[in-house]
């Protein structure tokens, strides 16, 4: 069986509407940062 747990994954309880909005904004904007992510295999180390 293949492991399904992601490395550096942490559960978190959202306790307020403000916290929910911040997390939602992070999730929505995060894909735009993929090209600069060090774990992206296409990322150049210039």
Biopython code that builds the backbone (N, CA, C, O; Angstrom):
import numpy as np
from Bio.PDB.StructureBuilder import StructureBuilder

atoms = [
    (1, "UNK", "N", (0.845, -1.192, 0.000)),
    (1, "UNK", "CA", (0.000, 0.000, 0.000)),
    (1, "UNK", "C", (0.885, 1.248, 0.000)),
    (1, "UNK", "O", (1.903, 1.300, 0.690)),
    (2, "UNK", "N", (0.494, 2.222, -0.760)),
    (2, "UNK", "CA", (1.238, 3.471, -0.872)),
    (2, "UNK", "C", (0.831, 4.426, 0.249)),
    (2, "UNK", "O", (-0.351, 4.563, 0.563)),
    (3, "UNK", "N", (1.826, 5.082, 0.845)),
    (3, "UNK", "CA", (1.537, 6.071, 1.887)),
    (3, "UNK", "C", (0.816, 7.268, 1.272)),
    (3, "UNK", "O", (1.134, 7.686, 0.159)),
    (4, "UNK", "N", (-0.154, 7.813, 2.000)),
    (4, "UNK", "CA", (-0.896, 8.966, 1.503)),
    (4, "UNK", "C", (-0.644, 10.225, 2.330)),
    (4, "UNK", "O", (-1.138, 11.298, 1.985)),
    (5, "UNK", "N", (0.114, 10.107, 3.409)),
    (5, "UNK", "CA", (0.390, 11.256, 4.264)),
    (5, "UNK", "C", (1.448, 12.122, 3.608)),
    (5, "UNK", "O", (2.485, 11.610, 3.185)),
    (6, "UNK", "N", (1.213, 13.411, 3.515)),
    (6, "UNK", "CA", (2.171, 14.313, 2.885)),
    (6, "UNK", "C", (3.210, 14.784, 3.893)),
    (6, "UNK", "O", (2.896, 15.046, 5.054)),
    (7, "UNK", "N", (4.438, 14.885, 3.436)),
    (7, "UNK", "CA", (5.526, 15.398, 4.263)),
    (7, "UNK", "C", (5.216, 16.853, 4.642)),
    (7, "UNK", "O", (4.706, 17.614, 3.821)),
    (8, "UNK", "N", (5.517, 17.224, 5.854)),
    (8, "UNK", "CA", (5.308, 18.580, 6.376)),
    (8, "UNK", "C", (3.835, 18.988, 6.401)),
    (8, "UNK", "O", (3.516, 20.176, 6.359)),
    (9, "UNK", "N", (2.955, 18.017, 6.469)),
    (9, "UNK", "CA", (1.522, 18.301, 6.543)),
    (9, "UNK", "C", (1.126, 18.426, 8.008)),
    (9, "UNK", "O", (1.495, 17.588, 8.830)),
    (10, "UNK", "N", (0.384, 19.462, 8.327)),
    (10, "UNK", "CA", (-0.061, 19.673, 9.701)),
    (10, "UNK", "C", (-1.553, 19.981, 9.694)),
    (10, "UNK", "O", (-2.017, 20.806, 8.908)),
    (11, "UNK", "N", (-2.296, 19.325, 10.560)),
    (11, "UNK", "CA", (-3.710, 19.628, 10.707)),
    (11, "UNK", "C", (-3.846, 20.954, 11.447)),
    (11, "UNK", "O", (-2.976, 21.329, 12.232)),
    (12, "UNK", "N", (-4.922, 21.642, 11.195)),
    (12, "UNK", "CA", (-5.137, 22.936, 11.835)),
    (12, "UNK", "C", (-6.639, 23.166, 11.966)),
    (12, "UNK", "O", (-7.393, 22.921, 11.025)),
    (13, "UNK", "N", (-7.061, 23.627, 13.111)),
    (13, "UNK", "CA", (-8.460, 23.972, 13.335)),
    (13, "UNK", "C", (-8.634, 25.456, 13.063)),
    (13, "UNK", "O", (-7.944, 26.290, 13.649)),
    (14, "UNK", "N", (-9.554, 25.778, 12.173)),
    (14, "UNK", "CA", (-9.836, 27.182, 11.852)),
    (14, "UNK", "C", (-10.804, 27.705, 12.900)),
    (14, "UNK", "O", (-11.901, 27.174, 13.070)),
    (15, "UNK", "N", (-10.387, 28.745, 13.596)),
    (15, "UNK", "CA", (-11.151, 29.209, 14.753)),
    (15, "UNK", "C", (-11.878, 30.538, 14.551)),
    (15, "UNK", "O", (-12.616, 30.975, 15.434)),
    (16, "UNK", "N", (-11.683, 31.182, 13.409)),
    (16, "UNK", "CA", (-12.376, 32.452, 13.200)),
    (16, "UNK", "C", (-12.586, 32.694, 11.707)),
    (16, "UNK", "O", (-11.938, 32.072, 10.865)),
    (17, "UNK", "N", (-13.487, 33.593, 11.402)),
    (17, "UNK", "CA", (-13.744, 33.956, 10.013)),
    (17, "UNK", "C", (-12.514, 34.608, 9.387)),
    (17, "UNK", "O", (-12.208, 34.360, 8.221)),
    (18, "UNK", "N", (-11.810, 35.438, 10.151)),
    (18, "UNK", "CA", (-10.599, 36.093, 9.642)),
    (18, "UNK", "C", (-9.538, 35.051, 9.287)),
    (18, "UNK", "O", (-8.905, 35.140, 8.234)),
    (19, "UNK", "N", (-9.346, 34.081, 10.150)),
    (19, "UNK", "CA", (-8.377, 33.020, 9.887)),
    (19, "UNK", "C", (-8.785, 32.230, 8.645)),
    (19, "UNK", "O", (-7.932, 31.865, 7.836)),
    (20, "UNK", "N", (-10.073, 31.967, 8.489)),
    (20, "UNK", "CA", (-10.570, 31.265, 7.316)),
    (20, "UNK", "C", (-10.257, 32.050, 6.045)),
    (20, "UNK", "O", (-9.796, 31.474, 5.060)),
    (21, "UNK", "N", (-10.500, 33.347, 6.060)),
    (21, "UNK", "CA", (-10.210, 34.186, 4.883)),
    (21, "UNK", "C", (-8.722, 34.171, 4.550)),
    (21, "UNK", "O", (-8.352, 34.103, 3.378)),
    (22, "UNK", "N", (-7.855, 34.234, 5.581)),
    (22, "UNK", "CA", (-6.413, 34.218, 5.342)),
    (22, "UNK", "C", (-5.965, 32.897, 4.719)),
    (22, "UNK", "O", (-5.153, 32.885, 3.793)),
    (23, "UNK", "N", (-6.487, 31.811, 5.219)),
    (23, "UNK", "CA", (-6.130, 30.496, 4.680)),
    (23, "UNK", "C", (-6.656, 30.355, 3.253)),
    (23, "UNK", "O", (-5.961, 29.835, 2.380)),
    (24, "UNK", "N", (-7.868, 30.812, 3.022)),
    (24, "UNK", "CA", (-8.450, 30.747, 1.688)),
    (24, "UNK", "C", (-7.614, 31.563, 0.695)),
    (24, "UNK", "O", (-7.374, 31.107, -0.423)),
    (25, "UNK", "N", (-7.177, 32.745, 1.081)),
    (25, "UNK", "CA", (-6.341, 33.579, 0.209)),
    (25, "UNK", "C", (-5.010, 32.891, -0.086)),
    (25, "UNK", "O", (-4.513, 32.947, -1.210)),
    (26, "UNK", "N", (-4.441, 32.246, 0.920)),
    (26, "UNK", "CA", (-3.188, 31.518, 0.716)),
    (26, "UNK", "C", (-3.386, 30.387, -0.290)),
    (26, "UNK", "O", (-2.575, 30.216, -1.200)),
    (27, "UNK", "N", (-4.450, 29.624, -0.130)),
    (27, "UNK", "CA", (-4.709, 28.501, -1.032)),
    (27, "UNK", "C", (-4.939, 28.994, -2.454)),
    (27, "UNK", "O", (-4.453, 28.382, -3.405)),
    (28, "UNK", "N", (-5.666, 30.081, -2.610)),
    (28, "UNK", "CA", (-5.950, 30.605, -3.948)),
    (28, "UNK", "C", (-4.713, 31.166, -4.631)),
    (28, "UNK", "O", (-4.569, 31.025, -5.845)),
    (29, "UNK", "N", (-3.815, 31.800, -3.881)),
    (29, "UNK", "CA", (-2.644, 32.430, -4.499)),
    (29, "UNK", "C", (-1.433, 31.507, -4.586)),
    (29, "UNK", "O", (-0.497, 31.795, -5.330)),
    (30, "UNK", "N", (-1.433, 30.415, -3.848)),
    (30, "UNK", "CA", (-0.266, 29.547, -3.787)),
    (30, "UNK", "C", (0.174, 28.988, -5.138)),
    (30, "UNK", "O", (1.379, 28.953, -5.386)),
    (31, "UNK", "N", (-0.722, 28.545, -6.035)),
    (31, "UNK", "CA", (-0.257, 28.011, -7.319)),
    (31, "UNK", "C", (0.593, 29.003, -8.123)),
    (31, "UNK", "O", (1.455, 28.586, -8.896)),
    (32, "UNK", "N", (0.362, 30.285, -7.952)),
    (32, "UNK", "CA", (1.150, 31.289, -8.674)),
    (32, "UNK", "C", (2.615, 31.276, -8.245)),
    (32, "UNK", "O", (3.479, 31.751, -8.982)),
    (33, "UNK", "N", (2.898, 30.740, -7.067)),
    (33, "UNK", "CA", (4.273, 30.697, -6.555)),
    (33, "UNK", "C", (5.021, 29.428, -6.952)),
    (33, "UNK", "O", (6.205, 29.296, -6.642)),
    (34, "UNK", "N", (4.356, 28.492, -7.630)),
    (34, "UNK", "CA", (4.956, 27.200, -7.932)),
    (34, "UNK", "C", (6.215, 27.338, -8.797)),
    (34, "UNK", "O", (7.168, 26.585, -8.595)),
    (35, "UNK", "N", (6.248, 28.251, -9.729)),
    (35, "UNK", "CA", (7.412, 28.367, -10.605)),
    (35, "UNK", "C", (8.675, 28.745, -9.835)),
    (35, "UNK", "O", (9.780, 28.420, -10.270)),
    (36, "UNK", "N", (8.530, 29.427, -8.697)),
    (36, "UNK", "CA", (9.683, 29.826, -7.893)),
    (36, "UNK", "C", (9.962, 28.863, -6.732)),
    (36, "UNK", "O", (10.938, 29.042, -6.004)),
    (37, "UNK", "N", (9.115, 27.849, -6.557)),
    (37, "UNK", "CA", (9.270, 26.927, -5.432)),
    (37, "UNK", "C", (10.492, 26.031, -5.615)),
    (37, "UNK", "O", (10.688, 25.463, -6.690)),
    (38, "UNK", "N", (11.308, 25.902, -4.582)),
    (38, "UNK", "CA", (12.525, 25.087, -4.642)),
    (38, "UNK", "C", (12.227, 23.608, -4.876)),
    (38, "UNK", "O", (13.086, 22.882, -5.377)),
    (39, "UNK", "N", (11.026, 23.149, -4.525)),
    (39, "UNK", "CA", (10.673, 21.742, -4.731)),
    (39, "UNK", "C", (10.085, 21.485, -6.119)),
    (39, "UNK", "O", (9.796, 20.340, -6.464)),
    (40, "UNK", "N", (9.910, 22.526, -6.904)),
    (40, "UNK", "CA", (9.437, 22.371, -8.274)),
    (40, "UNK", "C", (10.606, 21.854, -9.119)),
    (40, "UNK", "O", (11.643, 22.513, -9.193)),
    (41, "UNK", "N", (10.458, 20.692, -9.754)),
    (41, "UNK", "CA", (11.560, 20.147, -10.549)),
    (41, "UNK", "C", (12.015, 21.066, -11.683)),
    (41, "UNK", "O", (13.149, 20.943, -12.146)),
    (42, "UNK", "N", (11.166, 21.976, -12.139)),
    (42, "UNK", "CA", (11.534, 22.903, -13.207)),
    (42, "UNK", "C", (12.201, 24.168, -12.700)),
    (42, "UNK", "O", (12.666, 24.981, -13.499)),
    (43, "UNK", "N", (12.256, 24.349, -11.389)),
    (43, "UNK", "CA", (12.834, 25.553, -10.786)),
    (43, "UNK", "C", (14.329, 25.622, -11.085)),
    (43, "UNK", "O", (15.066, 24.667, -10.841)),
    (44, "UNK", "N", (14.761, 26.750, -11.609)),
    (44, "UNK", "CA", (16.198, 26.907, -11.875)),
    (44, "UNK", "C", (16.873, 27.514, -10.646)),
    (44, "UNK", "O", (16.287, 28.346, -9.954)),
    (45, "UNK", "N", (18.067, 27.105, -10.392)),
    (45, "UNK", "CA", (18.813, 27.572, -9.208)),
    (45, "UNK", "C", (19.786, 28.679, -9.600)),
    (45, "UNK", "O", (20.961, 28.618, -9.238)),
    (46, "UNK", "N", (19.330, 29.666, -10.318)),
    (46, "UNK", "CA", (20.187, 30.766, -10.750)),
    (46, "UNK", "C", (20.567, 31.646, -9.608)),
    (46, "UNK", "O", (21.289, 32.625, -9.797)),
]
sb = StructureBuilder()
sb.init_structure("model")
sb.init_model(0)
sb.init_chain("A")
sb.init_seg("    ")
for serial, (resi, resn, name, xyz) in enumerate(atoms, 1):
    if name == "N":
        sb.init_residue(resn, " ", resi, " ")
    sb.init_atom(name, np.array(xyz, "f"), 0.0, 1.0, " ", f" {name:<3s}", serial, name[0])
structure = sb.get_structure()
